[in-house]
Each structure stands twice: as structure tokens, then as C-alpha cells.
Amino acid sequence: MAQLKVDVCVVGGGSAGLSVAAGTSQLGLTTALIERDKMGGECLNYGCVPSKALLAAAKAAHNADPSRFPGLSGAAPRIEFVRVIDGINEIVAEIGPNDSVERFERLGVRVIRANAAFSGPRTIRVEGDVVHARHFVIATGSSAIIPGIPGLDAAKVLTNETIFHLRDRPTHLVILGAGAVGLEMAFAYRRLGIPVTIVDRAAMLPDEEPELVEALRRILVQEKIEILEHREVLSVAQGADGIAMTIRNEAATSIIAGSHLLVAAGRTPRVADLGLEAAGIASSAEGIVVDRRLRTNQRHISALGDVIDGPHYTHAAAYQAGIVVRNLAFRLPAKVDYRAMPRVLYTDPELARVGLTESQARHRHGDRIAVELTPLEHNDRAVAERRKAGSIKIVADPRGRIVGASILAPAAGEMIGLWCLAITQRLRLRTIANLTLPYPTMSEIGRLAAARHYQDLLFGKWTRRLVEILQMAPEW
């Protein structure tokens, strides 16, 4: 039995674990990284990278249709489904070396490809060998939830781990779940010419601003994506010819038939077989329990990423990794602060948010908050590109400090950065209103929304009276 002693042992080679391992190793701490599956984890192999590549291909097919603009004509593009899938995997392979074993070994990380489980609070067993570390970091991520629906066979459905390797072109894709994964895949597959039906037991995106969600819902209808909300799934029949899903709402029971079923009904933390009990690590259904320094109840063991209850995004994992590295390497009491943590739904248009919604702000600050909702139709760039569907909604506290922003617009994910900065720096609406932004750009809609907050004050009767008095004064 081999014994390995290191300063830091990271379990999980996804975005969170790789960021920690790279940081601690380059700062001079001896670091071991244990990964039993693919380096790069969910983001590279089954999440961010392939999904955005698929969405880009679908958007290109959609934009190539000349009928979208007057005066243009021609045939819509021919879509070769298998070649699109191959192109996605080519992109994953191109980015893959950034997360490879070879790169991390060059950084000085000891990479171990095996299963790992705690055998005690300060030891991990790796296929017969034992790793001792001063600090452990758990970053094992999450996996797709497969609901316990009668007739649903997990081996015969698609999840985010299998859909990007699908070779058979669906004739009708049924998606269970109207969250981020379900909606993004709905847009992608519909724009590749495939009929799509989304089924959800609740409402679509209940945590987002209702006006923007309703606008996105209308866009789904325009895209000819069928969305069935508040539907209970009673059973699923799976056969050689496809699937038949029996659903029920308050009024009636019906059957949805499709060729393929994508399950996008949420995520569950990967903690099975980690030996948390042997290490005395507390966990719940939401994941491993941590404090604001991302430490477990065993203070020398940290956890981050999808395995904890928190924001489950790659950029959140990178942020959390910085907190962990500062704690381990510099002994700084760094703590997480998610006030300015953005989230983006990569539909078209995109839906981005940072900070509080109007409802959350009212609960925290009362009714004296400021809310500005400005439609994209007031933006000249949106009008010029015939992409007026969308809005920006800004929320400020009673003192005018920006506490939340939501954007439904093309490239909303690029536009949300300004509002992340505004919340981080506790900027007021007047700061944004006084900005000069390039014309014509989509980002101008944010400055307009902030300026509208002062419109009544600026052009009100008292201001007009002041101007009248000033005009009576001698020239200077």
C-alpha cells in the first residue's frame, strides 16, 4: 500500500477542482488531484462548452434564413444533424488540452485517475493507496436527476451527459423540465428543424422577473416550441419507436408522443461513495454543508461547486475556487459574497440577471424601492436589427443604489457585466444615467432605463420654473 503525503488533495477534476489545484500548486503547495472520469468535468464535456457550441450552430442556421429581412431571398440552409454533432465534439476536443492531465502535471499537480473515498478525517483511500493531506477540497460536482416516474427507464433517456453524442436525428424531442438546460436545448433543436415539446410540473423560470419570463414565453411560441407548464407526468412508455408520456393538468389527461426524451429536471450533488461518514462531514439533500469560507464542519476540508448548496455555474465555481485558495494558501478569512453573482440563460434572446428581482427587493427594502422596466423597442440598434423582443429591468434600493438587474436581449450575457460592477461597487442609478455609451448599441438600453428614473424630476414643473427664473438673469 503506497502512502502519498501532500499539502492539498482535491477530489474532482471539473471547473472547481481544477481551479483550486492550479492555484495551490502554482503557489508552492504540494497538490494532488483525484479524478475518476473525464478531466474538465461537466462544463467541458457535458455542459457549458458543448451546449454553447450547439446553440451557436442553431443560431447560425436560424440567421442564415434570408426571409428574416425584406429584400432578401433564397433557400434556407440544409442541416446535416450528424455533422453538427461532430462539430460540437471537435470544439470540445480543441478546448480539452486546457483541462488535460498533461497540463496540470506541468503545473506540478500530482494527477491520480481513480475512485476516491475518505477512510478518515485526514486520509483518502485511492484503490488501495492512501493519500494524507493537510487540507482536502471536495469538488465532485452534480449529476442529472432522473425522476421516479412509472415506466421511466434511466438507461433509455437522454441527459446532458448523452445528448451531445446523439447520432440519430430526433423527429420530435420531448424535454422534461423548463429550466436552463431544457430551454437552451429546446431553442437549439428547434432551430435545427426538429419539433420540440417542453413539459414541466411547475411554471417556467419561477425565480426570474415575470415580465421578462412572459416575453420569453411568447418567443417560444413564435419559435413553434410547445411548452406545457403545470403538468403532472403520470407515466412514460418507452419503446423502439420512441416514447409516450401521459400527462395531466387540472382539466384533462393527455399523451405526448416523441422520438426522444431529454430529462432536464434538475441536478443532485455527487456524494455517493465519497465516504463522508468516515470523515465526519455533514451533508444534506442539497449537498455538502459549508460555511461562508466554504469549509465543512471539518475545518481542514473544504467543498465548492455543484456539490454544495449555492449558485451552480462555472463562473461561480471559479469565484469559489479563489476563496478556497486564499483561505488555504494565504490563511486569509475570505468569505463568499453572492450579491453580484450573474446568471445567464443562453436562449435567443438571452435572459441574464444579477442581484435581486423586484419581489426580492420589496421583501428586503420595502415599497420605497425604484423599479425601471424599459422595452428593447426603445433601442435604435434593436430596431435596426429587427430584434425588438426584450426588455431591461433595473431595481434600486430607497437610496438609489442598484441592487438588481435583469435583461432579456440579444447578448444579454455580455451586457450584464456593467450591472455586476454596479452592484459590487454600490453604484447609484445616476452614475449609470450619466454614462456615455457608444451609439447604436444594445447596451444603451441600460443607460436609458437609469435615466428614465430621473425623467419626472428633470422635466417636472419645479425644474421648468427654475429654468424660467435663470433665463431672466443677465447673460454672463
N, C-alpha and C positions, 0 to 999 in steps of 0.2 A: 504494500500500500504506500503510494507516494504521498508526501506531505509538501504542500506549497504554502509559503507564508508571504503575504503582500500587505501593503497599506490599505488598499481599497479593492474590494471584489464587487463587480457589477454583474447582476443577473438579468440578462435580456439585452439583445443587440438591436433593438429598434431605435427610433429617434432619440428617446430619452436616455437610454443606456449608453448609446454611442457618444452623445454629447458629454455625459459625465466622464466616461472613460477617456475621451480625447483630452478633456480639460485637466483631470487629475494627473494623467501620465505626463502631459507637457509641462506641468508644474512640478514635476520631480517625484511624485508619489508612485511607488510601485503598484501597478494596476493589473488585475485580471478581469477578463470579460468572458462570461459564460453565455453561450447562445446555442440552443439545440436545433434551431431551424435556420431560416434564411437571414443573413445579415441585412440590416436595413429595416427589418420588421414590417409592420403593417403599412406604413407610409410609402415606402419604396415599392413593395411588392404587390400590395392588395388595396391601397388606399389613395393617398394624395396624387402620386405620380401617374399611375395608370388611369385613374378616373379623370384627371385633368387632360391627359392625352386623348382619351376617348371623347370628352366634351369638346376639345379643340377640333377633332376630326368632324364631329357632328356639326359644330358651328360653321366650319368651312363648307360643308355640304349645303347647309342652310343659306349661307351668304352667297354661294355661287348660283343660286336661283335668280335669274335676271328679272323675273316677274315682280320682284320686290320694289323696283323703281320704274317709273314711267319712262318710256322711250327706249327701254332695253328689251331685247327678245332673245330667244334661244332655248336650247334644251336644258333641263335640269341635269345635274351631274349623275353619272352612273356610279352606284355604290357597290364595291366588292367587299362584302362583310368580312370574309376571312383575311383579306389583305389589310383591312383596318385593324383587326385584332393583332395581326403580325406586326404592324407598325407600332402599336402600343407597346408590345413586348420588346421591340427594338429600342424604344426610348428608355424603358426600364433598364435594359442592358447597358445603355450608354451612360446612365447616371450611376449604375451599380458600383463601379470602382470607387466612388467616394465613400461607400459604406463597406468596402471589402475587408476580408481578413488581412490581406497583404498591406493595405494602407494602415490599418490600426497596428499591425505588428511593426511597421516602420515608425510609428509614433511611440513605440516602446511598450505597447499593451500586450499582455500575455492572453491570447485568444484561445478559449477552450470550447470545442464543439461537442457538447454533450448535455444530457439532462442534469439538473442540479436540484438538491433538496437540502434544507437545513437539517443537520444532525444535532444541533445545539445552538445556543445563542451566539456562539463565536466560531462556528465551523459549518462548512457546507460540504456535503459528500457529492463527488462527481464521478459516477461509475467506478466506485471502489477507491478512488483517491480522495484526499481531504484537503480543502482549502481553508487556511486560517487567515483572518484579516482583522485589522483594527477597526475598519468600517465596512459595512455591507450596504449595497444600494440595490433595491428591487425595482426593476423596470420591465416587467414581463408583459405589459400591455393588456389587451382585451380580445375577446372573440365574439362572433355573431351569436345572438340569442336565437335558438330555434324553439318557437312556442310549442307547447304541448297540445296541439290541435289534433283531434281524431283523424287518422289517416295520413298525417303529415310525416313523410319519411325524410329524415335529415340527409340521407345519402343521395336523394333524388332531386334536391332543390339546389338552386344557385344561392351563393352568398357573395360577399365582396371578395372572398378568397378564391372563388372559382369563375366568376362571371367574366373576368378579363382573359380567360383562356378558352372561352366558349367558341367552338368551331362551327356548330350548327346555327345557322341564322334563324332566330325565332320568327314565327309567323304571328304570334301575339304574346307579348311579355306581360305577365301579371306580377305586380310588385306588392308585397305585403309590408306596409309601412310608409307613411308620408313624412318621414324625417329627411335629413340631409342626403343620406345615401339613396333613398328611394326617389326623391325628387330629381337629384342630379342624373341618375341612371334613366329616369323617365324622359328627361329632356334629350339625353344623348341618343337613346334608342329610337325615340320618335323621330328625331331629325335624320336618323339613318333609314327612315322609311318603314319602321316597324310599329304596328299598333301597340299601344300601352294602356293598361288599366292599373290604377293605384287603389288599394284598399287599406283603410285604417280604421281601427276601433274608436279613435278619438278624432278631434279636429286637426287639420293640418297646421303645423308650426304654432302651437298654442302659446309659446313664450315670446313670440315676436309681436311687433306693433300690428294691431288688427287691420288698419287701413292699408298697410303695405302687403300684408298677407292676402287680403281680399283682391288687391290689384294683381298679385302673382297668381291667384286662383283664376282670375279672368284670362290671364295669359296662358295658363294651362289649357283652358277651354279653347282658346284661339289656336293653340298648337295641336288640338284634337287629341289631347291626353285626357282620358276618362279618369276622374277622381271620385271615389266613393268613400266619403267620410262617415263616421259614426256607424260603422258596420261591424257587427259581430261575426266572426268566422266560425261556423258551426262544424265544418269538416272539409277535408281535402281528399279528393280521389286522384291518384297518380297512376297513369298507365303509359303504354308505349306511344300513344298518340298525343299525350300531353296531360294537362291537369284540369280538374273541375272543382271549383271552390264554391261551397254553399255558404251564403252569407245572409244575414238578417238585419234589418233595421226595425224601427218601431212599426212600420206599416206592413212589411211583407218579407218573405223569404225568396231568394233568387239564386241562380247559379251563374258563376263567371267561368268561362272556359278559356284556356290558353295553351300555348305550346310549351311555355317555360314559366317557372315560378321563381322569382327572386325574393328571398326573405331578408328584409331590412328593418327588422322590428326591434332594434336596439343592440346594446353591447353588454357583455358581462366580463368582469375582471378575471384574468388568468392567475388563479392562486392555487388550483388543484395540484397536488403532488409537490408543492414547494416546501412542505414541512414547517409551515408556520407555527403549528402547535409545539413542535420540538424546540423552536427558537423563542416561544412565548410571545409571538407577535399578534396583536389584536387586529381583527378584521370584522367586516360586516358584509351585507349583501351588496353594498356599493363599492367595496374594495378594502384595501388595507387602510387602517385608521392612522392618520398622521396629524401633526400639529402644523402651525404656520411656517415652521422651519423645515417641514417635510420629514420630520423624524417620527418613527414609530414609537410605541411605548418602550421599546428597547432603544435607548438614545443613540447607540452606535450603529443602528440600522435605519436607513432612510428608504423612502419609496416615492415614486413620481410617475407621471404619465398616466396612461389609461387604467393602471392597476389601482389607482386611488380615486376617491370621490372628488372630482374637480373638473375643470374645463378639459375636454378630450380633443385637443388639436395639436398638430405637430409644433406650431409656434409656441403653444403653452408648454409643451414638453421641453423645448429649448430654453424657455424662460425658467422653468423649474430646475433644469439642469444647472443653470447659472447660480441659483440659490443654493443647491446642494454643494456645488464646487466651492463656493465662497465659505460655506459652513465647514467643509472638510479641510480645505487647504489653508484658509486664512483664519480659521476659528472666529469668523465674523457671525454675529447673530442675525443673519439675513433671513427675512420673512417674505412670504408671498403676499402680493397685493394684486388682486384681480380686477380692480376698478377700471382699468384701461385695457382689459384683455379683449381683443376683437374676435368676431366670428363672422364667417362668410359662407353663404350658400351659393355655389357656383352654377346656378341656373343661368338663363339668359333672358332678361337682365338678371344680374346678381343681386342678392339680398345680403347686406352687410350691417352689422350692428356692433357698437361698443358702448359700455356703460348701461345705464338704466333705461327701461322703457317708461312711457308716461305713467302707466299704472304703478310701476315700482317706485317712481319718483314721488307720486302723490302719497303713497304709503309711507315713504321716508320723510318727506319735506312738507306734506300738507298741500292745500289747494293754491298756495301762492307761487307755485312753480310757473315757469314760462314754457310754452309749447308752440313751436313753429312748424307747420306742415306745408311744404311748398311743392307743388306738382312739377314734374320734369318738363311739362309743356311750356313752362316759362323760361326754359333754357334754349338759347338760339342754336347751340350745337346739336341738341337733341332734335330740334325741329328740322335742322338741315339734314340730319341723317335719317329722318323719319323714324325715330326711336323715342317717342314721347311717353311711352308707358312707364310710369315710375314716379317716385317722389323722394324727398328727403324730409325727415322729421327730427327736429332738434329739441332737446329738453334741457332746461336750465333751472337751477335752484332759485330760491327767493332773492338771492343777491346777484343773479345773472350769471353765475358760474355754470359752465356746461357740464352736465352730468350724464348725458346720453345722446347718442346719435344713431339713427337708422337710415339706410339708403337703399332704395330699390332703383337700380340704374345700370346701364352698361358699365362694366369695370368698376362697380361699387367697391370691390375689394381693394382697388388701387386708391379710391377716394377716401376710404375710411381712415387712412393713416393720419390725416390732418386732425381728425376728431379724437384719435388716440392721444395725440400730443396735447390737444386742448384739455382733455380730462387729466392727463398726467401733470400738466403744468397749471391746472386750476384756472384756465383762461375764462374770460367772460365773453358773452356774445358780442360786445362792442369791439373786442380785439379782432374777431373774425370779420365783422362788418366793415372794419377799416382796412382789411387786406386788399391788395391789388393782385388779381389773378389774371392769367392770360385769357384773351378772348379770341375765338369762342372755344370754350372747354366745358365739359360736363361738370368739372369741379366748381364752376361759378355758381352753381345752384346752392351750394352751401353758404357762400358769402351772401347771396340774395336772401336766403332763409334767415340768416342772422340779422341782416339789415332791416328786414320786414318787422322785426321786433321793435324797432325804434321809429317806424314809419309814422304812427299816430302822434308820437311825441314831437318828431321833427317837423311835421307838416300840420300840426294842430293849431288851434286859434291863438294860443299864447305865443307860440313861435312866430306866427304871422304878425301878431301885434308887435313883437319885439323888432322884427324886420321893418315894419312900418315906421316905428319910432326912430330906428337907426337911419332910415332914409331921409329923415328930416334934419339930421345933423349936417354941418358943413362938410364939404369934401376935405380929405386930409392927404 
